[in-house]
Amino acid sequence: PDVWARLLKQSREDGLRDEDWSMHEIIATLCNRRYSEKCVAYAESHDQSIVGSKTNAFWLMDAEMYNGMSTFEPASGVVERGMALHKMIRLITMAIGGEGYLNFMGNEFGHPEWVDFPREGNEWSHDHCRRQWNLADTEYLRYSLLNNFDKQMMRLDEMHKFLAHPHQFVSSACDTRKIIVAERGPLLFVFNFHPTETYTDLEVGVGMGGKYRICLDTDAFDFGGLGRVMHDAEHFTSPGGPVTWVGPYEQEPRPCAMKVTSPARSAQVYFKVPELEDPMAAAARMAGVSGFKEVRVSARDESGEHRQFASQGGPPAPGSQGGQAQGQQVPNQRRREVIDPADIDPDFSPGRPDNFGVQSRAPPPQARPAAPSQSSAPLPPSNYRPVVRKEIVDDSNIDPDFQ
């Protein structure tokens, strides 16, 4: 944790700008351990919480922690910067600092005071020998937002188990753009420590192709951020990763590339969306059968009741529970039609052949009174019937197979 204490102290007392932070130094410090040797990482130590030193939150926000943490008022520049870096420091330390993560109680939500045990120097006072947990439980204070982020960061490891995963690869640590891209387990971490630059369509290297989505964002509204990233966006990879550098060392390009949005002073974590199971296989699994090569029929027995569905042509899937015994074959039976005579059209005769398309003599029309006409032309007689046109068929055009 000394690297964070030193950077924050120099920023507060010596005027070190955020633009001058070395991404290569941060990565070199967090990865400075022997291969396969398990380590526990922590962003701030026990000594920083004891009287005489300052926690990271105190270095970042100082006196603003006492009067600038209410959500009823807009966050000042000091509080906005402090909360953003507080979340990023903890996330990157947990992501690539080791196989375990340690936190001193109360520092996860930026406790504003130090710990001072009763001693002769403070006249055996208990005033600072406590943690004010009520600050994290008060929803209108920004301490609760920092506490929410810490909960989600712990939940991230519970879901993806990246801390215990052996895969760790830092593909980029650019001191010019203040960008760090790292892979840990199945997750991709993108950090932007630049105070003002937001990168849209930032191309980052990815170890495995597919579709990715955000699973944690330090800039989310729920964590006191500005909400500059869409969480429902889907990111698709393309073959061939970009050329990247970690300090002065060029890295081997990753197999795939992906474009993301990286706002200033924020970090996003991406996970690969699992490829969907074959729809037919998924439907067969949900139906409890081994596949859809079977034909399922339903029939009525003599009492008129429906019989249970039974598989035809194959045994049911292992573990399925059906009405028939496992592997039992039943004869193929056609479903019996039930017709209500009351619903049958009286003009419909099932036995009559279908004469559709065959011309026949139409029934005589009803006699109608003639409409008055101004013309003097004679009207046809009342018994007039139109002559049916005789159908002329050429015998040579008849299909010999047609009956």
C-alpha positions as CSV (number, residue, x, y, z in Angstrom):
1,P,0.0,0.0,0.0
2,D,3.0,2.4,0.2
3,V,2.6,3.3,-3.4
4,W,-0.9,4.7,-2.9
5,A,0.1,6.5,0.3
6,R,3.1,8.1,-1.4
7,L,1.1,9.2,-4.5
8,L,-1.7,10.6,-2.5
9,K,0.6,12.4,-0.1
10,Q,2.6,13.9,-2.9
11,S,-0.6,15.0,-4.6
12,R,-1.8,16.7,-1.5
13,E,1.4,18.2,-0.1
14,D,3.9,18.4,-3.0
15,G,1.6,19.4,-5.8
16,L,1.9,16.1,-7.8
17,R,-0.7,16.3,-10.6
18,D,-2.9,13.3,-11.5
19,E,-1.5,13.5,-15.0
20,D,1.9,12.7,-13.7
21,W,1.0,9.4,-12.0
22,S,3.0,6.6,-13.6
23,M,0.9,3.7,-14.8
24,H,4.0,1.5,-15.2
25,E,5.0,2.1,-11.6
26,I,1.6,1.2,-10.3
27,I,1.6,-2.1,-12.4
28,A,5.1,-2.9,-11.4
29,T,4.3,-2.5,-7.7
30,L,1.1,-4.5,-7.8
31,C,2.7,-7.4,-9.8
32,N,6.0,-7.4,-7.9
33,R,5.8,-11.0,-6.5
34,R,7.2,-14.3,-7.4
35,Y,5.3,-16.4,-9.9
36,S,2.8,-18.8,-8.3
37,E,3.4,-17.3,-4.8
38,K,0.1,-16.4,-3.3
39,C,0.0,-12.9,-1.8
40,V,-2.6,-10.8,0.0
41,A,-3.1,-7.3,-1.3
42,Y,-4.5,-4.3,0.5
43,A,-4.9,-0.6,-0.6
44,E,-4.1,0.9,2.8
45,S,-2.5,-0.5,5.9
46,H,-3.4,-0.7,9.6
47,D,-0.8,2.0,10.3
48,Q,-2.7,4.5,8.1
49,S,-5.7,4.3,10.3
50,I,-3.8,4.9,13.5
51,V,-3.4,8.4,14.8
52,G,-0.4,10.2,13.2
53,S,-1.2,9.1,9.7
54,K,-4.1,9.4,7.2
55,T,-6.3,7.0,5.4
56,N,-6.6,7.1,1.6
57,A,-10.0,8.8,1.9
58,F,-8.5,11.5,4.2
59,W,-5.6,12.1,1.8
60,L,-8.1,12.5,-1.0
61,M,-10.9,14.6,0.6
62,D,-9.4,15.9,3.9
63,A,-11.8,18.4,5.5
64,E,-14.5,17.9,2.8
65,M,-15.3,14.6,4.4
66,Y,-17.0,16.5,7.3
67,N,-19.2,18.9,5.3
68,G,-19.3,17.7,1.7
69,M,-20.7,14.2,1.9
70,S,-24.4,14.9,1.8
71,T,-26.2,13.8,-1.4
72,F,-28.7,16.7,-1.0
73,E,-26.0,19.0,-2.4
74,P,-23.9,18.6,-5.6
75,A,-20.5,17.1,-4.9
76,S,-17.6,19.5,-5.0
77,G,-14.6,18.9,-7.2
78,V,-12.6,17.6,-4.3
79,V,-15.3,15.1,-3.2
80,E,-15.9,14.0,-6.8
81,R,-12.2,13.3,-7.4
82,G,-11.8,11.7,-4.0
83,M,-14.7,9.2,-4.4
84,A,-13.6,8.3,-8.0
85,L,-10.0,7.6,-7.1
86,H,-11.0,5.8,-3.8
87,K,-13.0,3.3,-5.8
88,M,-10.4,2.9,-8.5
89,I,-7.6,2.3,-6.1
90,R,-9.4,-0.4,-4.2
91,L,-10.6,-2.1,-7.4
92,I,-7.2,-2.3,-9.2
93,T,-5.5,-3.5,-5.9
94,M,-8.0,-6.3,-5.6
95,A,-7.9,-7.1,-9.3
96,I,-4.2,-7.6,-9.9
97,G,-2.5,-7.2,-6.4
98,G,-2.7,-10.8,-5.3
99,E,-4.8,-13.9,-4.6
100,G,-6.4,-12.3,-1.5
101,Y,-7.7,-8.9,-0.5
102,L,-7.5,-7.3,2.9
103,N,-9.4,-4.3,4.2
104,F,-9.1,-2.5,7.5
105,M,-12.6,-2.2,8.9
106,G,-14.3,1.1,8.1
107,N,-12.0,2.0,5.3
108,E,-14.2,0.4,2.7
109,F,-16.7,3.4,3.0
110,G,-14.0,6.0,3.7
111,H,-14.3,6.4,7.5
112,P,-13.5,10.1,8.2
113,E,-11.6,9.7,11.4
114,W,-8.6,7.8,12.7
115,V,-8.4,5.1,15.4
116,D,-6.9,6.2,18.6
117,F,-6.8,3.7,21.4
118,P,-6.8,4.9,25.1
119,R,-3.3,5.8,26.1
120,E,-1.5,8.3,28.3
121,G,-1.1,10.7,25.4
122,N,-4.9,11.2,25.0
123,E,-5.6,10.9,28.7
124,W,-7.1,7.4,28.2
125,S,-9.9,8.8,26.0
126,H,-12.3,6.4,24.1
127,D,-13.5,9.2,21.7
128,H,-11.7,7.8,18.7
129,C,-11.6,4.2,19.7
130,R,-14.5,3.2,17.5
131,R,-15.9,3.0,14.0
132,Q,-18.9,5.1,13.0
133,W,-20.9,2.4,11.2
134,N,-23.9,4.7,11.1
135,L,-22.3,6.7,8.3
136,A,-22.4,3.8,6.0
137,D,-26.1,3.1,6.9
138,T,-27.2,6.7,6.3
139,E,-28.5,6.7,2.7
140,Y,-28.3,10.4,2.2
141,L,-24.6,10.4,2.9
142,R,-22.0,9.5,0.2
143,Y,-20.4,7.1,2.6
144,S,-23.2,4.7,1.9
145,L,-22.4,4.9,-1.9
146,L,-18.8,4.0,-1.2
147,N,-20.0,1.1,1.0
148,N,-22.4,-0.1,-1.8
149,F,-19.4,-0.2,-4.2
150,D,-17.4,-2.3,-1.8
151,K,-20.3,-4.7,-1.5
152,Q,-20.5,-5.1,-5.2
153,M,-16.8,-5.5,-5.5
154,M,-17.0,-8.4,-3.0
155,R,-19.9,-9.9,-4.9
156,L,-18.0,-9.7,-8.1
157,D,-15.5,-12.2,-6.8
158,E,-18.2,-14.4,-5.4
159,M,-19.8,-14.6,-8.8
160,H,-16.7,-15.0,-11.0
161,K,-14.0,-16.3,-8.6
162,F,-11.3,-14.1,-10.3
163,L,-9.1,-13.8,-7.2
164,A,-8.3,-17.5,-7.0
165,H,-8.0,-17.8,-10.8
166,P,-4.4,-18.3,-12.1
167,H,-4.8,-16.3,-15.2
168,Q,-3.5,-12.7,-14.9
169,F,-2.3,-10.6,-17.8
170,V,-1.7,-6.9,-18.0
171,S,-2.0,-6.0,-21.7
172,S,-1.6,-2.2,-21.5
173,A,-0.3,0.4,-19.1
174,C,-0.1,3.6,-21.1
175,D,1.5,6.6,-19.3
176,T,0.4,9.0,-22.1
177,R,-3.3,8.2,-21.9
178,K,-3.3,6.9,-18.3
179,I,-5.0,3.7,-19.3
180,I,-4.5,0.3,-17.7
181,V,-6.0,-2.8,-19.3
182,A,-5.7,-6.1,-17.4
183,E,-7.2,-9.6,-17.5
184,R,-7.9,-11.5,-14.4
185,G,-9.6,-14.8,-14.6
186,P,-12.7,-14.5,-16.9
187,L,-12.9,-10.7,-16.4
188,L,-11.5,-7.8,-18.3
189,F,-10.6,-4.6,-16.3
190,V,-10.2,-1.2,-18.0
191,F,-8.9,1.7,-15.8
192,N,-8.7,5.3,-16.9
193,F,-6.8,7.4,-14.4
194,H,-6.7,10.5,-16.6
195,P,-8.5,13.4,-14.9
196,T,-10.1,14.9,-17.9
197,E,-9.8,12.7,-21.0
198,T,-12.7,10.4,-21.9
199,Y,-12.0,7.8,-24.6
200,T,-14.8,6.6,-26.9
201,D,-14.2,3.6,-29.1
202,L,-11.1,2.8,-27.1
203,E,-9.6,-0.4,-28.6
204,V,-8.4,-2.9,-26.0
205,G,-7.0,-6.4,-26.3
206,V,-9.1,-9.4,-25.2
207,G,-7.9,-12.9,-24.6
208,M,-11.0,-14.6,-25.8
209,G,-13.4,-13.7,-28.6
210,G,-17.1,-13.3,-28.1
211,K,-19.7,-10.9,-26.7
212,Y,-18.9,-8.9,-23.5
213,R,-21.0,-6.8,-21.1
214,I,-20.3,-4.6,-18.1
215,C,-20.6,-6.3,-14.7
216,L,-19.1,-3.5,-12.5
217,D,-18.7,0.2,-13.2
218,T,-17.1,2.7,-10.7
219,D,-18.9,5.5,-12.5
220,A,-22.4,4.1,-11.9
221,F,-25.0,6.4,-10.2
222,D,-25.4,3.9,-7.4
223,F,-21.8,4.4,-6.4
224,G,-21.8,8.2,-6.6
225,G,-20.5,8.3,-10.2
226,L,-21.7,10.3,-13.2
227,G,-23.3,7.5,-15.1
228,R,-21.4,8.0,-18.4
229,V,-21.4,4.4,-19.5
230,M,-24.4,2.3,-20.8
231,H,-24.6,-0.9,-18.8
232,D,-26.9,-2.7,-21.3
233,A,-24.6,-2.2,-24.3
234,E,-23.1,-5.3,-25.8
235,H,-19.5,-5.3,-27.0
236,F,-18.4,-7.7,-29.8
237,T,-14.8,-8.7,-30.4
238,S,-12.9,-8.7,-33.7
239,P,-9.8,-10.8,-34.6
240,G,-6.4,-9.4,-33.8
241,G,-5.6,-7.2,-30.8
242,P,-4.0,-3.7,-31.0
243,V,-0.3,-3.1,-30.3
244,T,0.0,-2.2,-26.7
245,W,2.8,-1.2,-24.2
246,V,3.4,-1.6,-20.5
247,G,5.7,1.3,-19.8
248,P,8.7,0.9,-22.3
249,Y,7.9,-2.7,-23.0
250,E,5.9,-3.7,-26.0
251,Q,3.4,-6.5,-25.4
252,E,2.4,-9.3,-27.7
253,P,-1.0,-8.4,-29.2
254,R,-4.0,-10.3,-27.7
255,P,-6.0,-12.6,-30.0
256,C,-8.9,-10.3,-30.2
257,A,-9.8,-6.6,-29.9
258,M,-12.9,-4.8,-28.5
259,K,-14.0,-1.2,-28.5
260,V,-15.2,0.3,-25.3
261,T,-16.0,3.7,-23.7
262,S,-13.6,4.7,-20.9
263,P,-14.7,7.9,-19.0
264,A,-12.1,10.0,-17.1
265,R,-11.3,8.7,-13.6
266,S,-13.3,5.6,-13.9
267,A,-13.0,1.8,-14.2
268,Q,-15.2,-0.8,-15.9
269,V,-15.2,-4.6,-15.6
270,Y,-16.4,-6.7,-18.5
271,F,-17.4,-10.4,-18.5
272,K,-17.9,-12.7,-21.5
273,V,-21.5,-13.5,-22.1
274,P,-21.9,-17.3,-22.3
275,E,-22.8,-18.6,-25.7
276,L,-26.4,-19.8,-25.8
277,E,-27.1,-23.5,-25.9
278,D,-28.6,-24.9,-29.0
279,P,-32.3,-24.1,-29.0
280,M,-33.4,-27.6,-29.8
281,A,-31.1,-29.1,-27.3
282,A,-32.3,-26.6,-24.6
283,A,-35.9,-27.4,-25.4
284,A,-35.3,-31.1,-25.3
285,R,-33.5,-30.7,-21.9
286,M,-36.4,-28.7,-20.5
287,A,-38.9,-31.3,-21.8
288,G,-36.9,-34.1,-20.2
289,V,-36.2,-36.0,-23.4
290,S,-33.0,-37.0,-25.1
291,G,-33.9,-35.3,-28.3
292,F,-36.7,-34.4,-30.7
293,K,-36.4,-37.5,-32.9
294,E,-39.3,-38.9,-31.0
295,V,-42.9,-38.4,-32.1
296,R,-45.3,-37.7,-29.3
297,V,-49.0,-38.6,-29.8
298,S,-52.1,-38.3,-27.7
299,A,-55.1,-40.6,-27.9
300,R,-58.3,-41.2,-26.1
301,D,-59.1,-44.5,-24.5
302,E,-62.5,-46.2,-24.6
303,S,-63.8,-44.1,-21.8
304,G,-63.1,-40.9,-23.8
305,E,-60.3,-39.8,-21.5
306,H,-57.0,-38.6,-22.8
307,R,-54.1,-40.9,-22.3
308,Q,-50.8,-39.5,-21.1
309,F,-48.2,-38.4,-23.7
310,A,-45.8,-41.2,-24.6
311,S,-42.7,-41.1,-26.6
312,Q,-42.5,-42.9,-30.0
313,G,-39.3,-44.2,-31.5
314,G,-36.8,-43.6,-28.6
315,P,-36.4,-43.8,-24.8
316,P,-36.9,-40.7,-22.7
317,A,-33.9,-38.7,-21.4
318,P,-32.2,-39.8,-18.2
319,G,-33.9,-38.5,-15.2
320,S,-37.1,-37.7,-16.9
321,Q,-40.4,-38.7,-15.2
322,G,-43.2,-39.5,-17.6
323,G,-46.4,-41.4,-17.4
324,Q,-44.9,-44.4,-19.3
325,A,-42.2,-46.6,-18.0
326,Q,-38.7,-45.8,-19.2
327,G,-38.1,-47.1,-22.7
328,Q,-41.7,-48.4,-23.1
329,Q,-43.0,-48.4,-26.6
330,V,-46.7,-47.8,-27.3
331,P,-48.5,-48.4,-30.6
332,N,-49.0,-45.4,-32.8
333,Q,-52.7,-44.4,-32.5
334,R,-54.5,-41.8,-34.4
335,R,-56.4,-39.1,-32.6
336,R,-60.1,-39.8,-32.8
337,E,-62.2,-36.8,-34.1
338,V,-65.2,-35.8,-32.0
339,I,-67.9,-34.1,-34.0
340,D,-70.9,-32.4,-32.5
341,P,-73.8,-33.0,-35.0
342,A,-75.3,-29.7,-33.9
343,D,-72.3,-27.8,-35.3
344,I,-72.5,-29.4,-38.8
345,D,-73.8,-27.2,-41.7
346,P,-77.0,-28.7,-42.9
347,D,-76.1,-28.0,-46.5
348,F,-72.8,-29.9,-46.1
349,S,-72.8,-33.5,-47.3
350,P,-69.6,-35.3,-46.6
351,G,-70.5,-38.0,-49.1
352,R,-71.0,-35.7,-52.0
353,P,-68.0,-35.4,-54.3
354,D,-66.3,-32.1,-54.5
355,N,-67.5,-30.3,-57.7
356,F,-65.4,-27.2,-57.2
357,G,-64.4,-25.8,-60.6
358,V,-67.1,-27.7,-62.6
359,Q,-69.6,-25.6,-64.3
360,S,-73.2,-26.4,-63.8
361,R,-76.5,-24.8,-64.6
362,A,-77.3,-22.1,-62.0
363,P,-80.7,-22.2,-60.4
364,P,-83.3,-19.8,-61.9
365,P,-83.1,-16.4,-60.4
366,Q,-86.1,-14.9,-58.6
367,A,-88.4,-12.7,-60.6
368,R,-87.8,-9.1,-59.7
369,P,-89.9,-6.1,-60.6
370,A,-88.3,-4.1,-63.4
371,A,-87.0,-0.7,-62.5
372,P,-88.7,2.2,-64.3
373,S,-86.8,3.2,-67.4
374,Q,-86.9,6.2,-69.7
375,S,-85.8,4.1,-72.6
376,S,-88.2,2.8,-75.2
377,A,-86.3,-0.5,-75.8
378,P,-88.4,-3.6,-75.3
379,L,-87.8,-5.6,-72.1
380,P,-87.1,-9.4,-72.3
381,P,-89.9,-11.7,-71.4
382,S,-90.4,-12.7,-67.8
383,N,-89.6,-16.4,-68.6
384,Y,-86.3,-15.5,-70.2
385,R,-83.4,-17.7,-69.2
386,P,-79.8,-17.1,-70.2
387,V,-78.2,-19.8,-72.3
388,V,-75.4,-21.6,-70.5
389,R,-72.2,-21.3,-72.5
390,K,-71.0,-24.6,-73.8
391,E,-67.6,-25.6,-72.6
392,I,-65.2,-26.4,-75.5
393,V,-62.5,-28.9,-74.6
394,D,-59.7,-30.0,-76.9
395,D,-59.1,-33.7,-76.4
396,S,-55.5,-33.3,-77.2
397,N,-54.9,-31.0,-74.2
398,I,-56.3,-33.5,-71.7
399,D,-53.8,-35.3,-69.4
400,P,-54.1,-39.0,-70.2
401,D,-53.5,-39.8,-66.5
402,F,-56.3,-37.5,-65.4
403,Q,-59.5,-39.4,-64.4
